[in-house]
Amino acid sequence: MGFLSIDWHGTALVQLLNFVIFFTILNVVFTRPVGRAIAKRREYINSVTGDYDRYQAEGNALRTQAEAIRAAARREAEQLAAQARAEASNESARLSTEFAQQASEKVRAAHETVDSEVQAARSNEQRTVRELADEMFARAVPEIAR
């Protein structure tokens, strides 16, 4: 037999058997555990990616909801401010009308008082003029007036 000749009954069979045992051990000890670890890692990565996408979508939904709540609050505040301005304007107009009426009544009362005092003064005008004339005469000519 030559140097490169194959002995099918002896060494080739042992070598084939060694290869099968080595491959089986390699598969059991290394390939399967590494494959399982890779599959678990892939599953973990997929779950993290899925969680990230879900949380991102929830965050966007919450931001949209918060913006809608802020917009509604702004509208409500603007409505309340407009309502308060309208109420203040109405109250101002009411008070202005009330005080104008009070002022008008006071002016009317003052005119009535003045008119009554003028009437009283005019009714006594002749007597007051006569008394004043007599007083002036008495001061001017004191000897005769006595």
Secondary structure as UniProt FT lines:
FT   TURN            3..4
FT   TURN            8..10
FT   HELIX           11..26
FT   HELIX           27..31
FT   HELIX           32..123
FT   HELIX           125..140
FT   HELIX           142..145
//
